[in-house]
Amino acid sequence: MEEYCIVLTTAGTEEEARQLAGGLVAGRLAACVQVMPVTSTYIWQGELHRDPEWLLLVKTTTARYGDVEAFIQEHHSYQVPEIVQVPIRQGLEAYLAWVGESTGISSPDSGCGGGQRGP
């Protein structure tokens, strides 16, 4: 099942997060992108930062990862955006099939749950 993955990235504003999510889904690079507010604590250029950000959980296939990474790099405002791939080792077969369909195999139903109201 490692043909599916979640890509994590963060954005500095809700608007940027929505634009990234919309572009990824509209471009069929992702089946679904969930966006949620978080607080990130990190060191950047020698200084401790604690900033509000928007976390994007990008559901896609490993075959699409390179395109997802390129899209995020091209459209992201950060100099070095977080782009991390997490493999999906197991999952509901019907949901994962929908992720595959949504990223290029055929025309899927709408919603994060493959036709039902999703998570």
JOPE-V518330 format. One record per residue. N is the residue number from 1. SS is DSSP state (helix for helix, strand for strand, loop for the rest). OMEGA is omega in whole degrees, 0 to 359 (none if undefined). BURIAL is b if it has 16 or more other C-alpha atoms within 10 Angstrom, else e. Layout:
BEGIN
N_SS_OMEGA_BURIAL ; N_SS_OMEGA_BURIAL
END
This chain:
BEGIN
1_loop_183_e ; 2_loop_174_e ; 3_loop_179_e ; 4_strand_180_b ; 5_strand_171_b ; 6_strand_176_b ; 7_strand_178_b ; 8_strand_171_b ; 9_strand_177_b ; 10_strand_177_b ; 11_strand_183_b ; 12_loop_179_b ; 13_loop_177_e ; 14_helix_181_b ; 15_helix_178_e ; 16_helix_179_b ; 17_helix_179_b ; 18_helix_179_b ; 19_helix_178_e ; 20_helix_181_b ; 21_helix_180_b ; 22_helix_179_e ; 23_helix_179_b ; 24_helix_181_b ; 25_helix_180_b ; 26_helix_179_e ; 27_loop_180_e ; 28_loop_175_b ; 29_loop_180_b ; 30_loop_176_b ; 31_loop_185_b ; 32_strand_174_b ; 33_strand_175_b ; 34_strand_183_e ; 35_strand_180_b ; 36_strand_178_e ; 37_strand_177_b ; 38_strand_170_e ; 39_strand_181_e ; 40_strand_176_e ; 41_strand_186_e ; 42_strand_174_e ; 43_strand_178_e ; 44_strand_181_e ; 45_loop_174_e ; 46_loop_182_e ; 47_strand_176_e ; 48_strand_179_e ; 49_strand_173_e ; 50_strand_189_e ; 51_strand_171_e ; 52_strand_177_b ; 53_strand_177_b ; 54_strand_180_b ; 55_strand_176_b ; 56_strand_173_b ; 57_strand_187_b ; 58_strand_179_b ; 59_strand_185_b ; 60_strand_176_b ; 61_strand_178_b ; 62_helix_178_b ; 63_helix_181_e ; 64_helix_186_b ; 65_helix_181_b ; 66_helix_178_e ; 67_helix_178_e ; 68_helix_179_b ; 69_helix_181_b ; 70_helix_180_e ; 71_helix_181_b ; 72_helix_180_b ; 73_helix_183_b ; 74_helix_188_e ; 75_helix_185_e ; 76_loop_180_b ; 77_loop_182_e ; 78_loop_175_e ; 79_loop_178_e ; 80_loop_181_e ; 81_loop_171_e ; 82_loop_173_b ; 83_loop_185_b ; 84_strand_178_e ; 85_strand_176_b ; 86_strand_181_e ; 87_strand_172_b ; 88_strand_182_b ; 89_loop_178_e ; 90_loop_177_e ; 91_loop_178_e ; 92_loop_185_e ; 93_helix_182_e ; 94_helix_179_e ; 95_helix_181_e ; 96_helix_175_b ; 97_helix_178_e ; 98_helix_177_b ; 99_helix_178_b ; 100_helix_179_b ; 101_helix_184_b ; 102_helix_181_b ; 103_helix_170_b ; 104_helix_183_b ; 105_helix_177_e ; 106_loop_183_e ; 107_loop_184_e ; 108_loop_168_b ; 109_loop_181_e ; 110_loop_175_e ; 111_loop_181_e ; 112_loop_183_b ; 113_loop_178_b ; 114_loop_177_b ; 115_loop_175_e ; 116_loop_176_e ; 117_loop_187_e ; 118_loop_179_e ; 119_loop_none_e
END
